[in-house]
Amino acid sequence: MTVTSDIYEISNPKDIPSLRRALVNRLIYSIGKDPVETNERDWFFALAYVVRDLLTLRWMESMRRYYLQDAKRVYYLSMEFLIGRSLVNSLLNIGCYNEFKQVLEDVGLNLDELAEAEEEAALGNGGLGRLAACYLDSLATLQLPGFGYGIRYEFGMFSQSIEDGYQVEHPDNWLRYGNPWEFARPDVLYRVQFRGRVVEYRESDGEVRYRWIDTEDVMAMAYDIPVPGYGGETVNNLRLWAAKASRDFELKYFNEGNYIKAVEQKTRSENLSKVLYPDDTTQMGRQLRLKQEYFFVSASLQDILKTYSADHRGFAALPQEVAVQLNDTHPSIAIPELMRILMDEYRVPWHEAWNITVQTFSYTNHTLLPEALEVWSVRLFEELLPRHLHIIYEINYRFLKEVSERFPGDLDLIRRVSVVDEEHGSRLRMSHLAIIGSHKVNGVAELHSRLMKTTIFRDFDRIFPDRFVNITNGITPRRWLNQANRDLAALITESIGSGWVTDLERLRELAPLADDAAFRERFRAVKLANKTRLAALIDKRLAIRIDQTSLFDVQVKRIHEYKRQLLNVLHVITRYNRLRSGKSGDIVPRTVIFGGKAAPGYHAAKLIIKLINDVAKAIDRDPAVDGVLKVVFVPDYNVSRAMEIIPAVELSEQISTAGMEASGTGNMKMAVNGAITIGTLDGANIEIREHVGEENIFIFGHTAGQLEELRRDGYDPWRYYRSNDELKLALDMIATGYFSPDEPDRFKSLVDSLLRDGDKFAVLADYGSYVACQEEVDRLYRDPEAWTRKAILNVAHCGWFSSDRAVREYAERIWDIPTCR
């Protein structure tokens, strides 16, 4: 191979010799390695830099196009962006996968194996961050001027291992080898203030103004990551902020020999972007969490306004040029921050600043759980962000004044909608602030949006009748089908063409093929190949053998009581008991796969992980169930693990308590990959049923309305315990230590939460219906042709759940931004 100096020049992305030269040049000039003395990571970085070069040219062209067309831009503010690995996704999106595969084979390397060297960018916790990543992909694919803003966490979501059945958290230092996709921007630096005091003064015109002074300052430095759309026509930008000290060290202390004191401020400042979601059960953790939220919001708004001001005078036109989407309440402090900047720095009067603010922001709500709605103590705000507290009080005062004028005498309404909650200590309700300060508020599934308007935010819907809308979540077909399940993607393309990759609703053309025996056979072969591949990975990593011909029954998601992994375990125990007693009949062999992380401070969730592993151990030891039932907990569930597991899923467990899951996107990913859902009428399951047909989904359990009625009438979990012998046996086995003989009381608190503490998530109420529904699953699985037909129809009718459709709805109904070609 000849080494040339044209490092950056790729004459044609489809030209193999040109790509080969670029790859070797990058290896030498950027990595500093001789091609004969390299390891896999060296080749990965060289390849990533070549791909980044290709992205960069298209990225600059996209930015230039937005500028020349003076395009309105949307900025997506999110604490999480769970983007996962980027190499293969980028290659597929720009249409160069096969060419680079050939280049690597020429030098004796395998592209898919090389891609494993990439560290996962674990900048999120779960669905919220993965949704944000899907939306960035769709914005670029749809050629919409969309930009993401977040935090460049040095340590992402923790790495999870399972030790003696328990979750153990380890730091996830994903940046330890560097990130080849990012561009550091030391010239893009903004001051972010904390603490200090607010002084009031009067202008010469008599106007009262405020100045925030004597603050502790942190600098926010930008790192840019190109985000390619499918086809490579548009490459958008994800800008992440890293905290830097306002000065490197105190020279006075350094000269005195006190080196620790000299860098103390630097260390404290840069802790801001160290870790995703610090433990907020401590005062120090809560303080850091609030500082993180304000840090990235302040830097982002300063950056947005700088871009806007480069070509516009005054801020009256800001809502016509800029849309800002708040992904959950974490960035809701952007509302008082924009008010502060407009009023204090640009002298915009209150009424004008407020109108601009409301028309610029929109807010996505992601939870119906009152305890999950973000609140902050007034005292903490007063300490860290005194000017913002002053502005929030003023926003609240003016809002409540309007409400009292419209609804005179309704003091209870005033109390319920106030941003300041005085009943539980003096607290700020950030969801209330986000609703008041946005022109649109959307839920993320039909049921979720309806319950938002009729339960937790019914007062606001009464006050703002046109403010609430629904936009059901979606997933990107590029990552979750075209990349994750390439065998199925190839079969679909061969059958209906490749248009589905950017128009997922074209999958409906597969529906007639569900009645084609030859197509069903090929579809089954793809699923079996995916199951065999997953079985091999589990054997390699966990030394656990599983039967790839068994039914793969999968629940992978964050571990939380409302997601009811505990209900799944109760069914597993019931199945185990039937096998032990010889009363199982013609039972279908199953492999039940769990995966997910529990928050470090969430004791019950961590105990559920231990229970799953203890049940798995008991089943493994019992020869009576050998080959018929297997339970596996896959550690460290993340985007990469999801892409390995989801194509192999046959039964998708979506069993949250009705009315508690906002939407879910795992349900969509599994269905579009040929899994059949077993679930409650919760979140997007309702819309999945509407699209695939009630005959092609397994629905069980109480509805949200039925549960409300059950609780109103006095829900008694003991009634279910006493009336169902199988349930009683399963709970007694857990409570008395059958699965934990070394510590009989280990799981007593879990059983108490169900029987003595009111079974908040209605596990026992839905148990009987769930077990009966699982028997229906067995009956269908015994007929492979009937099962496959329903699986194909799930794929065919889930095209509506594309993030492209969701982003189009946002663009048309909320952001008012056109395509920019």
BELNORFEN-V781317 format. One record per residue. N is the residue number from 1. RES is the residue in one letter. SS is DSSP state (H for helix, E for strand, C for the rest). NEAR is the number of other ideal C-beta (glycine too) atoms within 10 Angstrom. Layout:
BEGIN
n & res & ss & near
N & RES & SS & NEAR
N & RES & SS & NEAR
END
This chain:
BEGIN
n & res & ss & near
1 & M & C & 13
2 & T & C & 8
3 & V & C & 13
4 & T & C & 11
5 & S & C & 8
6 & D & C & 11
7 & I & C & 18
8 & Y & C & 14
9 & E & C & 12
10 & I & C & 19
11 & S & C & 12
12 & N & C & 10
13 & P & C & 19
14 & K & C & 12
15 & D & C & 13
16 & I & H & 14
17 & P & H & 13
18 & S & H & 17
19 & L & H & 25
20 & R & H & 20
21 & R & H & 22
22 & A & H & 27
23 & L & H & 25
24 & V & H & 20
25 & N & H & 22
26 & R & H & 23
27 & L & H & 24
28 & I & H & 15
29 & Y & H & 15
30 & S & C & 16
31 & I & C & 18
32 & G & C & 8
33 & K & C & 16
34 & D & C & 11
35 & P & C & 16
36 & V & C & 5
37 & E & C & 7
38 & T & C & 16
39 & N & C & 9
40 & E & H & 13
41 & R & H & 14
42 & D & H & 17
43 & W & H & 21
44 & F & H & 22
45 & F & H & 22
46 & A & H & 25
47 & L & H & 27
48 & A & H & 23
49 & Y & H & 21
50 & V & H & 28
51 & V & H & 27
52 & R & H & 20
53 & D & H & 17
54 & L & H & 22
55 & L & H & 21
56 & T & H & 14
57 & L & H & 14
58 & R & H & 18
59 & W & H & 22
60 & M & H & 12
61 & E & H & 13
62 & S & H & 23
63 & M & H & 15
64 & R & H & 10
65 & R & H & 16
66 & Y & H & 19
67 & Y & H & 13
68 & L & H & 9
69 & Q & C & 12
70 & D & C & 11
71 & A & C & 16
72 & K & C & 19
73 & R & E & 21
74 & V & E & 25
75 & Y & E & 23
76 & Y & E & 27
77 & L & E & 25
78 & S & C & 28
79 & M & C & 25
80 & E & C & 27
81 & F & E & 29
82 & L & E & 26
83 & I & E & 27
84 & G & E & 24
85 & R & C & 21
86 & S & C & 24
87 & L & H & 23
88 & V & H & 23
89 & N & H & 26
90 & S & H & 23
91 & L & H & 22
92 & L & H & 20
93 & N & H & 27
94 & I & H & 21
95 & G & C & 13
96 & C & C & 20
97 & Y & H & 18
98 & N & H & 13
99 & E & H & 18
100 & F & H & 25
101 & K & H & 17
102 & Q & H & 13
103 & V & H & 23
104 & L & H & 20
105 & E & H & 11
106 & D & H & 14
107 & V & C & 14
108 & G & C & 6
109 & L & C & 17
110 & N & C & 12
111 & L & H & 18
112 & D & H & 11
113 & E & H & 11
114 & L & H & 21
115 & A & H & 18
116 & E & C & 12
117 & A & C & 18
118 & E & C & 23
119 & E & C & 18
120 & E & C & 20
121 & A & E & 26
122 & A & E & 25
123 & L & E & 26
124 & G & C & 27
125 & N & C & 19
126 & G & C & 19
127 & G & H & 21
128 & L & H & 23
129 & G & H & 25
130 & R & H & 27
131 & L & H & 28
132 & A & H & 26
133 & A & H & 26
134 & C & H & 28
135 & Y & H & 27
136 & L & H & 27
137 & D & H & 26
138 & S & H & 28
139 & L & H & 26
140 & A & H & 28
141 & T & H & 27
142 & L & C & 19
143 & Q & C & 18
144 & L & C & 25
145 & P & C & 26
146 & G & E & 29
147 & F & E & 23
148 & G & E & 26
149 & Y & E & 26
150 & G & E & 26
151 & I & E & 26
152 & R & C & 25
153 & Y & C & 26
154 & E & C & 19
155 & F & E & 18
156 & G & C & 26
157 & M & C & 25
158 & F & C & 21
159 & S & E & 19
160 & Q & E & 22
161 & S & E & 12
162 & I & E & 17
163 & E & E & 9
164 & D & C & 9
165 & G & C & 18
166 & Y & E & 12
167 & Q & E & 26
168 & V & E & 13
169 & E & E & 15
170 & H & E & 11
171 & P & C & 13
172 & D & C & 23
173 & N & C & 13
174 & W & C & 19
175 & L & C & 16
176 & R & C & 10
177 & Y & C & 13
178 & G & C & 10
179 & N & C & 19
180 & P & C & 21
181 & W & C & 23
182 & E & E & 19
183 & F & E & 16
184 & A & E & 13
185 & R & E & 13
186 & P & E & 9
187 & D & E & 7
188 & V & E & 18
189 & L & E & 15
190 & Y & E & 18
191 & R & E & 13
192 & V & E & 24
193 & Q & E & 18
194 & F & E & 21
195 & R & C & 14
196 & G & C & 17
197 & R & E & 11
198 & V & E & 16
199 & V & E & 11
200 & E & E & 9
201 & Y & E & 9
202 & R & E & 9
203 & E & C & 9
204 & S & C & 5
205 & D & C & 6
206 & G & C & 6
207 & E & C & 10
208 & V & E & 8
209 & R & E & 12
210 & Y & E & 16
211 & R & E & 13
212 & W & E & 20
213 & I & E & 11
214 & D & C & 10
215 & T & C & 16
216 & E & E & 15
217 & D & E & 14
218 & V & E & 26
219 & M & E & 18
220 & A & E & 25
221 & M & E & 19
222 & A & E & 23
223 & Y & E & 19
224 & D & E & 17
225 & I & E & 24
226 & P & E & 23
227 & V & E & 29
228 & P & E & 28
229 & G & C & 25
230 & Y & C & 23
231 & G & C & 15
232 & G & C & 19
233 & E & C & 16
234 & T & C & 26
235 & V & E & 23
236 & N & E & 27
237 & N & E & 20
238 & L & E & 26
239 & R & E & 22
240 & L & E & 24
241 & W & E & 28
242 & A & E & 22
243 & A & E & 25
244 & K & E & 18
245 & A & E & 17
246 & S & C & 14
247 & R & C & 12
248 & D & C & 12
249 & F & C & 16
250 & E & C & 16
251 & L & H & 10
252 & K & H & 10
253 & Y & H & 16
254 & F & H & 14
255 & N & H & 9
256 & E & C & 11
257 & G & C & 8
258 & N & C & 13
259 & Y & H & 11
260 & I & H & 8
261 & K & H & 14
262 & A & H & 18
263 & V & C & 17
264 & E & H & 15
265 & Q & H & 18
266 & K & H & 17
267 & T & H & 12
268 & R & H & 13
269 & S & H & 22
270 & E & H & 17
271 & N & H & 16
272 & L & H & 24
273 & S & H & 24
274 & K & C & 17
275 & V & E & 19
276 & L & C & 22
277 & Y & C & 20
278 & P & C & 19
279 & D & C & 14
280 & D & C & 16
281 & T & C & 11
282 & T & C & 11
283 & Q & H & 10
284 & M & H & 10
285 & G & H & 14
286 & R & H & 16
287 & Q & H & 16
288 & L & H & 20
289 & R & H & 19
290 & L & H & 22
291 & K & H & 23
292 & Q & H & 24
293 & E & H & 23
294 & Y & H & 24
295 & F & H & 24
296 & F & H & 29
297 & V & H & 26
298 & S & H & 26
299 & A & H & 27
300 & S & H & 27
301 & L & H & 25
302 & Q & H & 19
303 & D & H & 19
304 & I & H & 22
305 & L & H & 19
306 & K & H & 11
307 & T & H & 17
308 & Y & H & 15
309 & S & H & 13
310 & A & C & 8
311 & D & C & 9
312 & H & C & 16
313 & R & C & 7
314 & G & C & 10
315 & F & C & 22
316 & A & C & 12
317 & A & C & 12
318 & L & H & 22
319 & P & H & 19
320 & Q & H & 12
321 & E & H & 18
322 & V & E & 24
323 & A & E & 26
324 & V & E & 27
325 & Q & E & 24
326 & L & E & 26
327 & N & E & 23
328 & D & C & 25
329 & T & H & 26
330 & H & H & 25
331 & P & H & 28
332 & S & C & 27
333 & I & C & 28
334 & A & H & 30
335 & I & H & 28
336 & P & H & 25
337 & E & H & 23
338 & L & H & 26
339 & M & H & 23
340 & R & H & 21
341 & I & H & 18
342 & L & H & 22
343 & M & H & 20
344 & D & H & 17
345 & E & H & 12
346 & Y & H & 12
347 & R & C & 12
348 & V & C & 21
349 & P & C & 10
350 & W & H & 14
351 & H & H & 9
352 & E & H & 14
353 & A & H & 21
354 & W & H & 22
355 & N & H & 14
356 & I & H & 20
357 & T & H & 26
358 & V & H & 17
359 & Q & H & 16
360 & T & H & 24
361 & F & E & 25
362 & S & E & 24
363 & Y & E & 28
364 & T & E & 27
365 & N & C & 23
366 & H & C & 20
367 & T & C & 21
368 & L & C & 22
369 & L & C & 14
370 & P & H & 10
371 & E & H & 6
372 & A & H & 15
373 & L & C & 19
374 & E & C & 20
375 & V & E & 16
376 & W & E & 22
377 & S & E & 15
378 & V & H & 17
379 & R & H & 12
380 & L & H & 18
381 & F & H & 22
382 & E & H & 13
383 & E & H & 14
384 & L & H & 19
385 & L & C & 28
386 & P & H & 18
387 & R & H & 22
388 & H & H & 22
389 & L & H & 21
390 & H & H & 18
391 & I & H & 23
392 & I & H & 25
393 & Y & H & 16
394 & E & H & 15
395 & I & H & 21
396 & N & H & 19
397 & Y & H & 13
398 & R & H & 14
399 & F & H & 21
400 & L & H & 18
401 & K & H & 11
402 & E & H & 12
403 & V & H & 19
404 & S & H & 14
405 & E & H & 8
406 & R & H & 11
407 & F & C & 16
408 & P & C & 8
409 & G & C & 8
410 & D & C & 14
411 & L & H & 10
412 & D & H & 10
413 & L & H & 17
414 & I & H & 16
415 & R & H & 13
416 & R & H & 15
417 & V & H & 22
418 & S & C & 18
419 & V & C & 22
420 & V & E & 18
421 & D & E & 16
422 & E & C & 10
423 & E & C & 9
424 & H & C & 8
425 & G & C & 10
426 & S & C & 13
427 & R & E & 18
428 & L & E & 24
429 & R & E & 22
430 & M & H & 24
431 & S & H & 23
432 & H & H & 25
433 & L & H & 25
434 & A & H & 27
435 & I & H & 27
436 & I & H & 26
437 & G & C & 25
438 & S & C & 26
439 & H & C & 18
440 & K & E & 23
441 & V & E & 26
442 & N & E & 24
443 & G & E & 25
444 & V & C & 27
445 & A & C & 24
446 & E & H & 16
447 & L & H & 25
448 & H & H & 28
449 & S & H & 21
450 & R & H & 15
451 & L & H & 21
452 & M & H & 24
453 & K & H & 20
454 & T & H & 10
455 & T & C & 13
456 & I & C & 16
457 & F & C & 24
458 & R & H & 13
459 & D & H & 18
460 & F & H & 21
461 & D & H & 16
462 & R & H & 14
463 & I & H & 18
464 & F & C & 16
465 & P & C & 9
466 & D & C & 8
467 & R & C & 20
468 & F & E & 19
469 & V & E & 16
470 & N & E & 19
471 & I & C & 21
472 & T & C & 24
473 & N & C & 27
474 & G & C & 27
475 & I & E & 27
476 & T & C & 30
477 & P & H & 29
478 & R & H & 27
479 & R & H & 25
480 & W & H & 28
481 & L & H & 27
482 & N & H & 23
483 & Q & H & 20
484 & A & C & 25
485 & N & C & 24
486 & R & H & 17
487 & D & H & 15
488 & L & H & 22
489 & A & H & 22
490 & A & H & 13
491 & L & H & 18
492 & I & H & 25
493 & T & H & 14
494 & E & H & 10
495 & S & H & 15
496 & I & H & 16
497 & G & C & 11
498 & S & C & 13
499 & G & H & 12
500 & W & H & 23
501 & V & H & 22
502 & T & C & 18
503 & D & C & 13
504 & L & H & 24
505 & E & H & 16
506 & R & H & 17
507 & L & H & 23
508 & R & H & 18
509 & E & H & 16
510 & L & H & 22
511 & A & H & 13
512 & P & H & 11
513 & L & H & 21
514 & A & H & 19
515 & D & H & 11
516 & D & C & 15
517 & A & H & 10
518 & A & H & 8
519 & F & H & 18
520 & R & H & 20
521 & E & H & 12
522 & R & H & 18
523 & F & H & 24
524 & R & H & 17
525 & A & H & 12
526 & V & H & 20
527 & K & H & 25
528 & L & H & 13
529 & A & H & 15
530 & N & H & 26
531 & K & H & 22
532 & T & H & 13
533 & R & H & 15
534 & L & H & 24
535 & A & H & 21
536 & A & H & 12
537 & L & H & 15
538 & I & H & 21
539 & D & H & 12
540 & K & H & 9
541 & R & H & 12
542 & L & H & 14
543 & A & C & 7
544 & I & C & 17
545 & R & C & 11
546 & I & C & 20
547 & D & C & 15
548 & Q & C & 18
549 & T & C & 12
550 & S & C & 20
551 & L & E & 20
552 & F & E & 25
553 & D & E & 27
554 & V & E & 26
555 & Q & E & 25
556 & V & E & 20
557 & K & C & 24
558 & R & C & 19
559 & I & C & 25
560 & H & C & 22
561 & E & H & 20
562 & Y & H & 18
563 & K & H & 24
564 & R & C & 26
565 & Q & H & 24
566 & L & H & 24
567 & L & H & 26
568 & N & H & 24
569 & V & H & 25
570 & L & H & 24
571 & H & H & 21
572 & V & H & 23
573 & I & H & 24
574 & T & H & 19
575 & R & H & 26
576 & Y & H & 23
577 & N & H & 17
578 & R & H & 17
579 & L & H & 18
580 & R & H & 13
581 & S & H & 10
582 & G & C & 8
583 & K & C & 10
584 & S & C & 18
585 & G & C & 8
586 & D & C & 7
587 & I & C & 16
588 & V & C & 19
589 & P & C & 15
590 & R & E & 23
591 & T & E & 24
592 & V & E & 26
593 & I & E & 23
594 & F & E & 25
595 & G & E & 22
596 & G & C & 26
597 & K & C & 24
598 & A & C & 21
599 & A & C & 19
600 & P & C & 16
601 & G & C & 12
602 & Y & C & 17
603 & H & H & 11
604 & A & H & 14
605 & A & H & 21
606 & K & H & 19
607 & L & H & 21
608 & I & H & 26
609 & I & H & 22
610 & K & H & 21
611 & L & H & 21
612 & I & H & 27
613 & N & H & 22
614 & D & H & 24
615 & V & H & 25
616 & A & H & 22
617 & K & H & 15
618 & A & H & 18
619 & I & H & 23
620 & D & H & 13
621 & R & H & 9
622 & D & C & 13
623 & P & H & 6
624 & A & H & 13
625 & V & H & 21
626 & D & C & 12
627 & G & C & 10
628 & V & C & 17
629 & L & E & 24
630 & K & E & 23
631 & V & E & 27
632 & V & E & 20
633 & F & E & 22
634 & V & E & 23
635 & P & C & 19
636 & D & C & 21
637 & Y & C & 21
638 & N & C & 23
639 & V & H & 21
640 & S & H & 17
641 & R & H & 19
642 & A & H & 23
643 & M & H & 19
644 & E & H & 15
645 & I & H & 25
646 & I & H & 25
647 & P & H & 27
648 & A & H & 27
649 & V & C & 27
650 & E & C & 23
651 & L & E & 23
652 & S & E & 31
653 & E & E & 28
654 & Q & E & 28
655 & I & C & 27
656 & S & C & 25
657 & T & C & 24
658 & A & C & 25
659 & G & C & 24
660 & M & C & 25
661 & E & C & 30
662 & A & C & 27
663 & S & C & 27
664 & G & C & 26
665 & T & C & 24
666 & G & H & 27
667 & N & H & 30
668 & M & H & 28
669 & K & H & 29
670 & M & H & 30
671 & A & H & 30
672 & V & H & 27
673 & N & C & 27
674 & G & C & 28
675 & A & C & 27
676 & I & E & 22
677 & T & E & 26
678 & I & E & 24
679 & G & E & 27
680 & T & C & 29
681 & L & C & 18
682 & D & C & 27
683 & G & C & 28
684 & A & C & 30
685 & N & H & 28
686 & I & H & 22
687 & E & H & 21
688 & I & H & 30
689 & R & H & 18
690 & E & H & 14
691 & H & H & 20
692 & V & H & 20
693 & G & C & 13
694 & E & H & 9
695 & E & H & 8
696 & N & H & 21
697 & I & C & 23
698 & F & E & 20
699 & I & E & 19
700 & F & C & 20
701 & G & C & 24
702 & H & C & 19
703 & T & C & 16
704 & A & H & 20
705 & G & H & 12
706 & Q & H & 15
707 & L & H & 21
708 & E & H & 14
709 & E & H & 12
710 & L & H & 14
711 & R & H & 13
712 & R & H & 8
713 & D & C & 8
714 & G & C & 6
715 & Y & C & 17
716 & D & C & 15
717 & P & H & 21
718 & W & H & 12
719 & R & H & 11
720 & Y & H & 22
721 & Y & H & 20
722 & R & H & 11
723 & S & H & 10
724 & N & C & 17
725 & D & H & 10
726 & E & H & 18
727 & L & H & 21
728 & K & H & 13
729 & L & H & 15
730 & A & H & 26
731 & L & H & 24
732 & D & H & 12
733 & M & H & 18
734 & I & H & 24
735 & A & H & 18
736 & T & C & 15
737 & G & C & 16
738 & Y & C & 17
739 & F & C & 24
740 & S & C & 20
741 & P & C & 11
742 & D & C & 7
743 & E & C & 10
744 & P & C & 13
745 & D & C & 11
746 & R & C & 19
747 & F & C & 24
748 & K & H & 17
749 & S & H & 13
750 & L & H & 20
751 & V & H & 20
752 & D & H & 11
753 & S & H & 19
754 & L & H & 27
755 & L & H & 16
756 & R & C & 12
757 & D & C & 11
758 & G & C & 13
759 & D & C & 20
760 & K & C & 15
761 & F & C & 21
762 & A & C & 27
763 & V & H & 26
764 & L & H & 22
765 & A & H & 21
766 & D & H & 24
767 & Y & H & 25
768 & G & H & 16
769 & S & H & 14
770 & Y & H & 23
771 & V & H & 20
772 & A & H & 10
773 & C & H & 19
774 & Q & H & 21
775 & E & H & 11
776 & E & H & 12
777 & V & H & 19
778 & D & H & 16
779 & R & H & 12
780 & L & H & 16
781 & Y & H & 19
782 & R & C & 13
783 & D & C & 11
784 & P & H & 12
785 & E & H & 10
786 & A & H & 13
787 & W & H & 21
788 & T & H & 20
789 & R & H & 19
790 & K & H & 19
791 & A & H & 22
792 & I & H & 24
793 & L & H & 25
794 & N & H & 25
795 & V & H & 25
796 & A & H & 23
797 & H & C & 22
798 & C & C & 29
799 & G & H & 22
800 & W & H & 18
801 & F & H & 27
802 & S & E & 28
803 & S & H & 28
804 & D & H & 26
805 & R & H & 17
806 & A & H & 23
807 & V & H & 27
808 & R & H & 17
809 & E & H & 17
810 & Y & H & 26
811 & A & H & 21
812 & E & H & 11
813 & R & H & 14
814 & I & H & 21
815 & W & H & 24
816 & D & C & 13
817 & I & C & 20
818 & P & C & 14
819 & T & C & 12
820 & C & C & 19
821 & R & C & 8
END
